[in-house]
Amino acid sequence: MVSFDPQVGEEIQKTRPALVLSINSMTKLKTRYVVPI
């Protein structure tokens, strides 16, 4: 569960499930993609 707070624009402010993606070749950059489900 991820809290997408603070909200941006008209988004609903609440905790929701999400998928967190990390590409092994990019771990040096500490880049993560967080996709709400």
Helices and strands as residue ranges (DSSP letters): E 2-3, E 15-16, E 18-21, G 24-29, E 33-36
